[in-house]
Amino acid sequence: MMEYAFSLTHPRMSIRFALCLIALLPAFSCAAPASFDAIAEGYVRASLKLAQHDPSLVEDWRGPESWRPGPRQPVAQLLEEISELERQLAAARSDVSSGQEYARGQYLSAQVNALRFAAQRQLGRAASIDDQAREEFAVTFPPLDQAAIARAHDALSRLIPGDQPLATRLDELRKSTIVPTEHRGIVIGKSLDTCRQATAAVIELPKDERVRGAFRGGMEWDAFARYAGDRVTDLDINDDVMLDVSRAFRIACHEAYPGHHVQHVLIDRLFEQRRWPELQLVPGFGPHLLLLEGAAEVGADLALAPLE
């Protein structure tokens, strides 16, 4: 019987064997996917970097200052980082099917997807409002319900009788409830108290939470609520727009109770429990923005009892 002996010391055999091993290494690789904490950090850092090109993308970052980026990176390079985050998320999400980590993975995926859309826009991509709704916010607009609009107009016409067009009657009603300048602080304060009482009846609020309001001129927005931390929100109200009772209550509901102030307080509470870094970022993009603005906009439905 012939015996075969293979020597791995032969130069040719060593090179061939090494090449075979290298080729087979990916098949035997079992590296663990990136953790959600690592992905969340990557999402925050990528968001802060892209916001250097478009500051409206991030309203606030309440986490470590060391996470803030240095010199601006090209958007094309950031898009590669975002694509890598999407690949990491796909791998990490494949290991969970329920619970907190599953919900966290869904949130991060939706936000990273929206961040990719924002980066593509920075690179010159043209997109319609329907494209943005579908790709950034993951929603589609339903057909306009003309019948519902007509019903709302009829209801308003019954509440505000008169012979003039409905828009004129609404404008006159607002003008009749304009708040004198010297009473603006009192009316805003009463509006905040009323909305807070209604909100506290259904949402447990910390005893030390509070809203600090101020009127300012030259603002871009009607009002803006910025969370100061420790359950305190600074509310700036545009002083260049007349204040009527309707506007006062809308600001109180949307910006404070049960709107953005309460949202910030609840998110802060969640961060204290879970220490997820993405909760310290206030993004101006993605489903996060859509859901928080939508919830704030319907806050009056909770705070104010409907007319019978």
C-alpha positions in Angstrom: 0.0 0.0 0.0 1.3 3.4 -0.9 1.4 6.0 1.7 1.0 9.7 0.9 2.6 12.3 3.0 1.8 16.0 2.6 4.3 18.5 3.9 2.9 22.0 4.8 6.5 23.3 4.8 6.7 23.3 1.0 6.5 26.9 -0.2 3.8 26.2 -2.8 1.7 24.1 -0.5 1.9 26.7 2.3 0.7 29.5 0.0 -2.1 27.4 -1.4 -3.2 26.3 2.0 -3.1 29.8 3.4 -5.2 31.1 0.5 -7.8 28.4 1.0 -8.0 29.2 4.7 -8.5 32.9 3.9 -11.2 32.1 1.4 -13.0 30.0 4.0 -12.7 32.4 6.9 -16.0 34.3 6.2 -17.9 31.1 6.2 -16.7 30.3 9.7 -17.0 33.9 11.0 -19.4 34.2 13.9 -18.9 37.8 14.9 -21.8 39.2 17.0 -23.9 41.9 15.5 -23.5 45.4 16.8 -25.5 46.2 20.0 -28.4 48.6 19.9 -26.5 50.8 22.2 -23.6 51.1 19.7 -26.1 51.6 16.9 -27.9 54.3 18.8 -24.6 56.1 19.4 -23.9 55.9 15.7 -27.3 57.3 14.9 -26.9 60.2 17.3 -23.4 61.0 16.0 -24.5 60.8 12.3 -27.5 63.1 13.1 -25.3 65.7 14.7 -22.8 65.5 11.8 -25.6 66.0 9.2 -27.0 68.8 11.2 -23.8 70.7 10.6 -25.0 71.0 7.0 -28.7 71.6 8.0 -29.2 72.9 11.6 -32.9 72.3 11.4 -32.3 68.5 11.6 -31.6 68.6 15.3 -33.5 70.8 17.8 -31.4 69.8 20.8 -28.8 67.4 22.1 -28.8 66.9 25.8 -26.1 64.2 25.9 -22.3 64.3 26.3 -20.6 67.3 24.7 -17.9 64.9 23.6 -20.3 63.4 21.1 -20.6 66.7 19.2 -18.7 66.5 15.9 -15.6 68.4 14.9 -15.0 69.7 11.4 -17.8 69.0 8.9 -17.6 65.8 6.9 -18.8 65.6 3.3 -22.5 64.5 3.1 -21.6 61.6 0.7 -19.3 60.3 3.4 -22.1 60.6 6.0 -24.4 58.8 3.7 -22.0 55.8 3.8 -22.1 55.9 7.6 -25.9 55.9 7.5 -26.0 52.9 5.1 -23.7 51.0 7.5 -26.0 51.8 10.4 -28.9 50.4 8.3 -26.9 47.2 7.8 -26.1 46.9 11.5 -29.8 47.5 12.4 -30.9 44.8 10.0 -28.6 42.3 11.7 -29.4 43.4 15.2 -33.2 43.3 14.6 -33.1 39.8 13.2 -32.3 38.5 16.8 -35.3 40.1 18.5 -39.0 39.7 17.8 -40.8 41.4 20.7 -40.3 43.5 23.8 -38.4 46.7 24.5 -35.5 45.9 22.2 -37.8 45.2 19.4 -39.6 48.5 19.8 -36.2 50.2 20.1 -35.0 48.6 16.9 -38.2 49.8 15.1 -37.6 53.3 16.3 -34.0 53.4 15.3 -34.7 51.9 11.9 -37.3 54.5 11.1 -35.1 57.4 12.3 -32.0 56.1 10.4 -34.1 55.7 7.3 -35.3 59.3 7.6 -31.8 60.4 8.2 -30.8 58.8 4.9 -33.6 60.6 3.1 -32.3 63.9 4.6 -28.8 63.2 3.4 -30.0 62.4 -0.1 -31.8 65.7 -0.1 -28.5 67.4 0.9 -26.9 65.8 -2.1 -29.4 67.4 -4.4 -32.2 64.8 -4.7 -35.5 66.2 -5.8 -38.5 64.9 -3.9 -42.1 65.8 -3.8 -44.1 66.2 -0.6 -45.6 62.8 -1.2 -42.1 61.3 -1.5 -41.1 62.9 1.8 -44.2 61.7 3.6 -43.7 58.2 2.4 -39.9 57.9 2.7 -39.1 60.1 5.7 -42.3 59.8 7.8 -43.6 56.4 6.5 -47.1 57.7 5.8 -49.2 58.3 2.8 -51.8 61.0 2.5 -55.4 59.8 2.2 -57.7 61.4 -0.3 -59.1 64.7 0.8 -62.4 64.1 2.6 -64.6 66.9 1.2 -67.6 65.7 3.1 -65.8 65.9 6.5 -64.7 69.4 5.6 -68.3 70.4 4.8 -69.5 69.0 8.1 -66.9 71.0 10.0 -67.9 74.2 8.2 -71.6 73.6 8.9 -70.8 73.0 12.6 -68.8 76.3 12.8 -71.6 78.1 11.0 -74.1 77.0 13.6 -71.8 78.1 16.4 -70.9 81.4 14.9 -74.1 82.6 13.2 -74.3 85.6 10.8 -74.7 86.6 7.2 -71.0 87.2 6.5 -68.7 84.5 5.1 -67.5 82.0 7.7 -63.9 83.1 7.4 -64.9 86.7 8.1 -67.0 85.7 11.1 -64.1 83.7 12.5 -61.8 86.6 12.1 -64.2 88.9 13.9 -64.6 86.5 16.7 -60.8 86.4 17.2 -60.6 90.1 17.2 -63.3 90.4 19.8 -61.2 88.2 22.2 -57.8 90.0 21.7 -56.0 90.2 25.0 -54.7 93.6 26.1 -51.0 93.8 26.3 -50.9 94.3 30.1 -53.0 91.1 30.6 -51.1 88.7 28.3 -49.1 87.1 31.1 -52.3 86.5 33.1 -54.2 84.9 30.2 -51.2 82.7 29.2 -50.8 81.6 32.9 -54.5 80.8 33.2 -54.4 78.9 29.9 -51.4 76.8 31.1 -53.1 76.1 34.5 -56.3 75.0 32.7 -54.5 72.7 30.3 -52.3 71.3 33.1 -55.3 70.4 35.3 -57.0 68.5 32.4 -53.7 66.7 31.5 -52.9 65.8 35.1 -56.3 64.0 35.3 -55.0 61.4 32.8 -51.2 61.6 32.9 -49.2 61.4 36.1 -47.0 64.6 36.2 -44.0 65.1 38.5 -44.8 67.6 41.3 -41.8 69.7 40.5 -42.4 70.1 36.7 -43.0 73.7 35.5 -43.1 75.9 32.4 -41.4 79.3 32.3 -43.0 81.6 29.7 -41.7 84.7 28.0 -42.8 86.9 25.1 -40.2 87.6 22.5 -40.1 89.5 19.2 -38.5 88.5 15.9 -39.3 84.7 16.3 -39.5 82.4 13.4 -42.3 80.3 15.1 -45.6 81.2 16.7 -44.1 79.7 19.9 -41.3 77.4 20.8 -40.8 75.1 23.8 -37.2 74.2 24.7 -36.6 71.7 27.5 -34.2 73.0 30.1 -33.9 69.7 32.0 -35.0 68.8 35.5 -38.6 68.8 34.4 -38.5 72.5 33.4 -39.4 73.9 29.9 -38.8 77.4 28.7 -41.7 78.6 26.5 -41.1 81.5 24.2 -44.1 83.1 22.6 -44.0 85.3 19.5 -44.7 88.8 20.6 -45.2 90.0 17.0 -48.5 88.3 16.6 -51.7 89.5 18.4 -52.8 87.2 21.3 -56.4 86.2 21.4 -58.0 83.7 23.7 -58.0 80.9 21.1 -54.3 81.4 20.3 -53.5 81.5 24.1 -55.1 78.1 24.7 -53.6 76.6 21.5 -50.1 77.6 22.6 -50.7 76.3 26.1 -52.0 72.9 24.8 -49.5 72.4 22.0 -46.3 73.7 23.6 -47.0 72.7 27.2 -49.9 70.5 28.4 -50.3 67.8 27.1 -47.9 68.9 24.3 -44.2 69.3 24.1 -43.4 70.1 27.7 -45.1 66.9 28.9 -43.5 64.9 26.0 -40.0 66.1 27.1 -40.8 65.2 30.8 -41.9 61.7 29.9 -39.0 61.1 27.5 -36.6 62.3 30.2 -38.2 59.9 32.7 -37.8 57.1 30.1 -34.1 58.0 29.7 -33.5 57.9 33.4 -34.9 54.3 33.4 -33.2 52.9 30.3 -30.2 55.2 29.6 -30.8 55.0 25.8 -28.7 57.8 24.2 -31.2 58.4 21.4 -33.7 59.7 23.9 -31.4 62.7 24.6 -31.5 63.8 20.9 -34.5 66.0 19.8 -34.6 65.3 16.1 -36.3 67.6 13.6 -36.9 64.8 11.2 -38.5 61.4 10.8 -41.4 59.7 12.5 -40.2 61.1 15.9 -41.0 64.6 14.7 -44.3 63.6 13.0 -45.6 61.8 16.1 -44.6 64.5 18.6 -46.0 67.3 16.5 -49.2 65.4 15.8 -49.7 64.6 19.4 -49.1 68.2 20.4 -51.5 69.5 17.8 -54.4 67.4 19.0 -53.6 68.3 22.7 -56.6 70.7 22.8 -58.9 67.7 22.3 -57.7 66.4 25.6 -57.4 69.6 27.5 -60.7 71.3 26.4 -64.1 69.6 26.7 -66.0 69.5 23.4 -69.1 71.7 23.0 -72.3 69.8 23.2 
